[in-house]
Structures are given as structure tokens and as C-alpha cells.
Amino acid sequence: MNMSGLSFNALPPIDLPFRFFISAPLFIIACALLILFSGEALWLSRWQANMLALTHGFTLGFLTMVMMGALLQLLPVIGGIGLAKPRLMASTSHILYSAGVIALMLNFIFAENWLTISALILLSLGFGIYLCAIIWLLVKKISQSDAINGFRLALTSLVVVLLLGVLLLASRAGITMPFTLDKQFTNIHALFGLVGWAGILIISVSFQVLPMFHVAPNMPKYIRQYLSVSIFIFLLVYMVYAEFALGLIVISHGVFALTLFYVINQRKRKIDDTSIKYWQLAAATLLLLNVLYFLPDSFYRSADTPLFIALPDKTMLLTAIFIYFYLLSVIQAMLLKILPFLSYTHLQQRCLIDFSAMQFIPHMHEFLNKKQGLALYYLHILSGLSLLAVICEPSLYVFFAACLLLEFSWLLLLMIKCMHLYFTVSQKIHLSNKA
């Protein structure tokens, strides 16, 4: 494990990222129940109210929830400066944000004005408190590494997503807008969320975690310096020249995929590792998306093409593949590494005043062993294939919901097991220090 350039002096309390992590799979479990409740009609259009609830459950409830928790740890470690009042900030933003995501999902399902206003207020406050704390850290004179600069672009994209989301919710609440909020406006909101916030953040995190956890070489300098910036510029161009910019965004991710394969293949410790399998799956997904995106539209289903003769709706298919096989794959890869690493590191910090307490710290693999992680990977593959199946044949929705329940209940169980072991050992160290 490569620790060069990292600082562990400003780590916030471990229960702060833990609460974000443990909340995330609960939202996917709720999404699985929503799929069972909605039935086949859910898959008729991406503009269905329940589909919007499902999409936001995945993107806000799981993806963003995990990334918010991860940034609480990553920024102090990479940047060397701690957050101001981390417990107050994290606790308040987590409660408000979680309540806001729940209100937003219910707002799409039941279309009640009070739910719309509640979601608007809670998400604005939850996101606002968190963003202010993180942005305050990023504008200070901390490390100017490529990862940190990428974080800045990702957070800028998140601000854009939040502002556009506020406008959309305000319009839904009946507040008159001075301009028309059409589907293109919604597409910009979605693209900045998926590609700008989640995508650029993942690319930036990869610059750090691949060398750190897998003893891989650094990404090529031109990738580290220009890829995130290029994608962010293409997102801005998308507002004016949508089709042209989207093609460039897809190609940029293809370049990242090829670089991922190269860096992973050049790692020094070529041992069997589930996280590497996830990264390889993510890279293969980006190359597949390049193929699917540039296929002629005649390959995709339209109103006059029979079922199974053409591919499903292009936007829904590509979005589902991007979210499930790319974003969720990388997030799970990072969780498999971050959960044991944080637990072990925080326990080590607890032993600095009494080195004899080191005897209580278990091996890192005991927090989350390889077989358990591999089982999660295979469940993820099964769920992803069931997602593709239900997009092609909506009557298979029960199978997809069951796979989701199984995968994310297992992930939740692994998290609880890891956290339980941490707090058990922490208590032993506490008693040892007192003695």
C-alpha cells in the first residue's frame, strides 16, 4: 500500500463517514420495494414519476450519499487540512440530506405540494451546509494535486446540479419561472449530476486510490491534468451543442477506460482482488457505452419496431448501464477498500498513546474478508444483468427487485459487520488506555 503524500493528522471521527455509508444501501432497498410496488408500468418511460423517484434513489440516496461520506475522509488525508467542526457539520447535513432525499422520492410518487416544498428546503439545507464546509476547505491553500483539482470541478458540478434541481422543484411547487424548464433543462441537470459530479469525482479519486491500494503506477500526466477539465468543458458545451458535446464526453470516458486497463495491468502486486475486478468491469462498461452510443438509431427500439428485434430505448439503456455497471461498480470497489482501511487506520491512531493496545487490532482482512467481497461482486453482476433484462422485458421486474434486495442487504450486512468489529476493538483499546 502506497501512503506517500498522505496525512492522517486531520481525520474526522470515523462515525461521521460511517453514518453516510450505512444509510446508502437502505435507499436501494427502498428502491427495490418501489420496483415491486410499481410493476411493469415503471419501465415504459424514463419520465414516469416512479422512475424519477427510482433514479433519484440510486443517484442521491446511494451514489451521492457514499461520495459525501468518502470526501469527509479523503480531503483531510489528501489535502492535509481538517474540516471545521466536522461533527456538527456532518451530523446536521446527513440528517437534513437524508430527510430531503426521502421527501423527494415521495414527492415524485404522490405528487403532494407539501412534499415538494419539504424536499426543496431539506435538500437545499443539507447540501448547502455540506458544500459550504467542503468548498471552504478547497479554497484554502491545501494541496494542488490533480485529485484535489478534480474534486473542485466535481463540487462545482454538484453546485450546478443543486441549483438546477432547486429550480425544477420550485417550478413543480407552482412557483412561476421567468424561463421555460423543458426536457433539455432536465437533461442538463441529469448530465451534470452523473458525469460532472459523480463521473469527475470517480476519475479524480482513481488518481489516488489505484496507486494507494493496488500499488499501481500513477495515471499518465496528461490524463491527470487534462481529462477532468476536458469533460467539464464538454459539459458546458453541451448546453449549446448537445449532440456534439455528448459524443466527446463518451469518447473521453473511453480514453479513461483504456488508461484504467493499462494502469491496472501495470500494478506491482498482481494478486486476485475483488476491487480490481470492479474497476475492470467499470472500464469495460465505458468501452461498451462507446459502442452502444455510436450505433445508428435504427438499432434501437421505436414505436413501430416489435419487441426483441431492436435494442431498448437508447437513453434509458445507456443511462442504466452507466449508473449500474460503471458508477455503482466503482463505488462498491472503493467501499471494499475504504471500510477496512478506515477502521484499521482509526484504530491505529487510537493506539498512539499506548502501543501495547496494538495487540487488539485485527488484520485488515478481518474487517471485510475476500470471500464476502467476491460474493458481493457476483451479486452485483447478477443484479446488473437482471436490470438489462427488465429494460428489455418489463414483466421481469420482480426478478430485478429480488436481486437488488439480495445485493444491497448483503452490502448492508458487510458494513454492519465491519463497523461492529471496529467499535468492539475500539472499546478494548479504550479500556486498555484507562488501565
C-alpha positions in Angstrom: 0.0 0.0 0.0 1.5 3.3 -1.1 1.0 6.1 1.6 3.3 8.7 0.2 2.0 12.2 0.2 -0.9 11.4 2.6 -1.7 12.9 6.0 -3.6 11.2 8.8 -3.4 14.0 11.3 -6.7 15.7 10.5 -9.0 12.7 10.2 -12.6 13.4 11.4 -14.3 10.9 13.8 -14.9 7.6 12.0 -18.6 7.5 12.9 -19.2 10.5 10.6 -18.4 8.8 7.3 -19.9 5.6 8.7 -23.4 7.1 9.0 -23.3 8.2 5.4 -22.1 4.8 4.3 -24.7 2.8 6.3 -27.5 5.0 5.1 -26.7 4.4 1.4 -27.8 0.7 0.9 -31.1 1.5 2.8 -32.1 3.7 -0.1 -31.5 0.9 -2.7 -33.5 -1.5 -0.6 -36.3 1.1 -0.6 -35.9 1.3 -4.4 -36.3 -2.4 -4.7 -39.6 -2.1 -2.8 -40.6 0.7 -5.1 -40.0 -1.5 -8.1 -42.2 -4.2 -6.7 -44.9 -1.7 -5.9 -44.8 0.0 -9.4 -44.9 -3.1 -11.6 -44.3 -3.2 -15.3 -45.5 0.4 -15.9 -42.4 1.7 -14.3 -40.3 0.8 -17.3 -42.4 2.4 -20.0 -40.6 5.7 -19.9 -37.8 7.5 -18.1 -40.2 10.4 -17.4 -42.6 8.2 -15.3 -43.0 9.7 -11.9 -42.0 6.5 -10.1 -39.0 6.1 -12.5 -37.8 9.6 -11.4 -38.2 8.5 -7.8 -36.2 5.4 -8.5 -33.4 7.3 -10.4 -33.0 9.8 -7.6 -33.0 7.0 -5.0 -30.0 5.5 -6.8 -28.2 8.8 -7.6 -28.9 10.8 -4.5 -29.7 8.1 -2.0 -26.8 5.8 -2.8 -24.2 7.3 -5.0 -24.1 10.8 -3.6 -24.5 9.6 0.0 -21.4 7.4 -0.3 -19.4 10.1 -2.0 -20.3 12.6 0.6 -19.1 10.2 3.3 -15.9 9.4 1.4 -15.0 13.0 0.9 -15.1 13.7 4.6 -12.1 11.3 4.9 -10.4 11.8 1.5 -10.0 15.6 1.6 -8.2 15.7 5.0 -6.0 12.8 4.0 -5.0 14.1 0.6 -5.1 17.8 1.5 -3.7 17.6 5.0 -6.3 20.1 6.5 -9.3 19.1 8.6 -12.8 20.3 8.3 -14.1 23.0 10.6 -16.4 21.5 13.3 -16.8 18.2 11.4 -19.2 16.6 13.9 -21.7 19.4 13.8 -21.5 19.8 10.0 -21.7 16.1 9.1 -24.4 15.3 11.6 -26.6 18.2 10.5 -26.1 17.8 6.8 -26.6 14.0 7.0 -30.0 14.3 8.8 -31.3 17.1 6.5 -30.0 15.4 3.4 -31.4 12.0 4.2 -34.8 13.5 5.0 -34.6 15.6 1.8 -34.0 12.5 -0.4 -36.9 10.7 1.2 -39.2 13.7 0.7 -38.0 14.0 -2.9 -38.8 10.3 -3.7 -42.2 10.5 -2.0 -42.8 13.8 -3.9 -42.4 12.0 -7.2 -44.6 9.1 -6.1 -47.5 11.0 -4.5 -47.2 14.5 -6.1 -48.1 16.4 -3.0 -47.1 20.0 -2.8 -46.0 19.9 0.8 -43.6 17.1 -0.1 -42.2 19.2 -2.9 -41.6 22.1 -0.6 -40.2 19.8 2.1 -37.7 18.3 -0.4 -36.8 21.7 -1.7 -36.0 23.1 1.8 -34.3 19.9 3.2 -32.1 19.2 0.2 -31.1 22.9 -0.1 -30.1 23.0 3.6 -28.5 19.6 3.7 -26.5 20.1 0.5 -25.8 23.7 1.4 -24.2 23.0 4.8 -22.1 20.2 3.4 -21.0 22.2 0.3 -20.1 25.3 2.3 -17.8 23.2 4.6 -16.2 21.3 1.7 -15.8 24.4 -0.5 -14.3 26.3 2.4 -11.7 23.6 2.6 -11.0 23.5 -1.1 -10.4 27.3 -1.4 -7.8 27.2 1.3 -4.2 26.7 0.3 -4.2 22.9 0.5 -2.6 20.5 -1.9 -2.9 21.4 -5.5 -2.7 17.8 -6.6 -4.6 16.6 -9.7 -7.0 14.8 -7.5 -7.8 17.9 -5.4 -8.3 20.0 -8.6 -10.6 17.3 -9.9 -12.6 17.4 -6.6 -13.0 21.1 -7.2 -14.6 20.5 -10.7 -16.8 17.8 -9.3 -18.0 20.0 -6.5 -18.6 22.8 -9.0 -20.8 20.4 -11.0 -22.6 19.5 -7.8 -23.4 23.1 -7.2 -24.8 23.3 -10.7 -26.9 20.2 -10.1 -28.2 21.6 -6.9 -29.2 25.0 -8.4 -30.9 23.4 -11.4 -32.7 20.9 -9.1 -33.9 23.8 -6.9 -35.4 25.5 -10.0 -37.1 22.3 -11.1 -38.5 21.7 -7.6 -39.6 25.3 -7.3 -41.4 25.0 -10.7 -43.0 21.8 -9.5 -44.2 23.6 -6.4 -46.0 26.1 -8.6 -43.5 28.9 -8.4 -43.5 30.8 -11.7 -40.2 30.7 -13.6 -39.0 33.5 -15.9 -38.0 30.9 -18.4 -39.2 27.5 -19.7 -37.9 24.4 -17.9 -38.1 21.9 -20.7 -36.7 18.4 -21.0 -33.4 19.7 -22.2 -33.1 21.6 -18.9 -33.7 18.4 -17.1 -31.1 16.6 -19.3 -28.5 19.2 -18.3 -29.4 18.7 -14.7 -29.0 14.9 -15.1 -25.8 15.0 -17.1 -24.1 17.4 -14.7 -25.1 15.0 -11.9 -24.0 11.8 -13.5 -20.9 12.9 -15.5 -19.9 16.1 -13.7 -20.4 15.3 -10.1 -20.2 11.5 -9.9 -18.0 10.9 -13.0 -15.4 13.5 -12.5 -15.2 12.7 -8.8 -14.6 9.0 -9.6 -11.9 9.9 -12.2 -10.2 12.1 -9.6 -10.4 9.5 -6.8 -8.9 6.9 -9.2 -5.7 9.1 -9.4 -5.3 8.4 -5.6 -6.8 5.1 -4.8 -5.3 2.9 -7.5 -1.6 3.8 -6.6 -2.6 3.8 -2.9 -4.5 0.5 -2.5 -3.2 -1.5 -5.5 0.5 -0.4 -5.8 -0.3 0.7 -9.4 1.6 3.4 -11.3 0.3 6.9 -11.4 -2.1 7.7 -14.2 -0.3 9.3 -17.2 0.3 13.0 -16.6 -1.8 14.2 -19.5 -4.8 12.2 -18.1 -4.4 13.6 -14.6 -4.0 17.2 -15.8 -6.5 17.4 -18.7 -9.2 14.7 -18.6 -11.4 16.1 -15.8 -11.0 19.6 -17.2 -11.9 18.5 -20.7 -15.0 16.6 -19.5 -16.1 19.7 -17.5 -15.7 21.9 -20.6 -17.7 19.4 -22.7 -20.5 19.6 -20.1 -20.6 23.4 -20.6 -20.6 23.0 -24.4 -23.5 20.5 -24.0 -25.8 23.4 -23.0 -25.4 24.8 -26.6 -24.4 21.9 -28.8 -25.8 18.8 -27.0 -25.2 16.0 -29.5 -21.7 17.1 -30.4 -20.6 17.5 -26.8 -22.2 14.3 -25.6 -20.2 12.4 -28.2 -17.0 14.0 -26.9 -18.0 13.1 -23.3 -18.5 9.4 -24.3 -15.1 9.3 -26.1 -13.4 10.9 -23.1 -14.7 8.2 -20.9 -13.4 5.6 -23.4 -9.9 7.1 -23.1 -10.2 6.9 -19.3 -11.3 3.2 -19.7 -8.2 2.3 -21.8 -6.0 4.2 -19.3 -7.6 2.2 -16.4 -6.8 -1.1 -18.1 -3.2 0.0 -18.7 -2.6 1.2 -15.1 -4.3 -1.9 -13.6 -2.2 -4.2 -15.8 1.0 -2.4 -14.6 0.3 -2.7 -10.9 3.1 -4.3 -8.9 1.0 -6.6 -6.7 -0.9 -8.7 -9.3 -2.9 -10.7 -6.7 -6.5 -11.6 -7.0 -8.5 -8.7 -5.7 -12.3 -8.1 -5.9 -11.8 -4.3 -6.1 -9.7 -4.8 -9.2 -12.5 -6.9 -10.8 -14.9 -4.0 -10.1 -12.5 -1.5 -11.7 -12.1 -3.7 -14.7 -15.9 -4.1 -15.0 -16.2 -0.3 -14.9 -13.6 0.2 -17.6 -15.2 -2.5 -19.9 -18.6 -0.7 -19.3 -17.2 2.6 -20.6 -15.9 0.9 -23.8 -19.3 -0.8 -24.3 -21.0 2.5 -23.9 -18.8 3.9 -26.7 -20.0 1.1 -29.0 -23.7 1.5 -28.0 -23.7 5.3 -28.2 -22.3 5.4 -31.8 -24.6 2.6 -33.1 -27.1 4.0 -35.6 -30.5 4.9 -34.2 -32.0 2.2 -36.4 -30.6 -0.4 -33.9 -32.8 1.0 -31.1 -36.4 0.3 -30.5 -39.0 2.8 -31.7 -42.8 2.8 -31.6 -43.1 0.8 -34.8 -40.5 -1.9 -34.1 -41.6 -5.2 -32.5 -40.2 -6.3 -29.1 -36.7 -8.0 -29.1 -36.0 -7.0 -32.8 -34.3 -3.8 -31.7 -32.4 -2.7 -28.6 -34.4 -0.8 -25.9 -34.8 2.9 -25.7 -31.3 4.3 -26.2 -31.3 6.9 -23.4 -32.7 4.6 -20.8 -30.4 1.7 -21.8 -27.2 3.8 -21.8 -28.1 5.6 -18.5 -28.9 2.4 -16.8 -25.6 0.8 -17.9 -23.6 3.9 -16.9 -25.2 4.1 -13.5 -25.2 0.4 -12.6 -22.2 -1.1 -14.3 -19.9 2.0 -14.0 -20.8 4.3 -11.2 -22.1 1.7 -8.8 -19.3 -0.7 -9.6 -16.6 1.9 -8.7 -18.5 2.9 -5.6 -18.6 -0.7 -4.4 -14.9 -1.2 -5.3 -14.0 1.8 -3.1 -16.2 0.7 -0.2 -14.5 -2.7 -0.1 -11.2 -0.8 0.4 -12.3 2.2 2.4 -14.3 0.5 5.1 -11.4 -1.8 6.3 -8.8 0.8 5.7 -10.6 3.5 7.7 -11.3 1.0 10.5 -7.7 -0.1 10.7 -6.3 3.4 10.4 -8.5 4.9 13.1 -7.8 2.1 15.5 -4.0 2.7 14.9 -4.5 6.3 15.7 -6.2 5.3 19.0 -3.0 3.3 19.9 -0.6 6.2 19.6 -0.7 6.9 23.4 -0.4 3.2 24.3 1.4 1.0 21.8 0.6 -2.2 23.8 -3.0 -1.8 22.6 -1.9 -2.6 19.1 -2.4 -6.3 20.1 -6.2 -5.8 19.9 -6.2 -4.6 16.3 -7.3 -7.4 13.9 -5.8 -7.9 10.5 -7.3 -5.6 7.9 -8.9 -8.5 6.0 -10.9 -9.5 9.2 -13.0 -6.3 8.8 -14.1 -7.5 5.3 -12.7 -10.7 4.0 -12.1 -11.6 0.4 -14.9 -14.2 0.0 -17.5 -11.8 1.3 -16.4 -9.1 -1.1 -16.3 -11.6 -4.0 -19.9 -12.7 -3.2 -20.9 -9.0 -3.4 -19.3 -8.7 -6.8 -21.2 -11.7 -8.2 -24.4 -10.4 -6.7 -23.7 -7.1 -8.5 -23.2 -8.8 -11.8 -26.5 -10.7 -11.3 -28.4 -7.6 -10.4 -26.9 -5.7 -13.4 -27.9 -8.5 -15.8 -31.4 -8.5 -14.3 -31.6 -4.7 -14.8 -30.8 -5.2 -18.6 -33.4 -8.0 -18.7 -36.2 -5.9 -17.2 -35.4 -3.0 -19.5 -35.9 -5.4 -22.4 -38.9 -7.2 -20.8 -40.6 -5.2 -18.0 -42.5 -8.3 -16.8 -39.2 -9.4 -15.2 -39.4 -6.6 -12.6 -39.9 -9.0 -9.7 -36.6 -10.7 -10.5 -34.7 -7.4 -10.6 -36.2 -6.2 -7.4 -35.3 -9.5 -5.7 -31.7 -9.2 -7.0 -31.4 -5.6 -5.6 -32.8 -6.7 -2.2 -30.2 -9.5 -2.1 -27.2 -7.5 -3.2 -27.7 -4.4 -1.0 -28.9 -6.4 2.0 -25.6 -8.2 1.7 -23.7 -4.9 1.4 -25.5 -3.6 4.4 -24.6 -6.7 6.4 -20.9 -6.4 5.4 -21.0 -2.7 6.5 -22.6 -3.6 9.9 -20.1 -6.4 10.5 -17.2 -4.1 9.7 -18.5 -1.3 11.9 -19.3 -3.7 14.8 -15.8 -5.1 14.8 -14.4 -1.6 14.8 -16.4 -0.4 17.8 -15.7 -3.7 19.6 -11.9 -3.3 19.2 -12.2 0.4 20.0 -13.8 -0.4 23.3 -11.0 -2.8 24.1 -8.4 -0.1 23.3 -10.3 2.4 25.4 -10.3 0.1 28.5 -6.6 -0.6 27.9 -5.8 3.1 27.8 -7.7 3.7 31.0 -5.8 0.9 32.7 
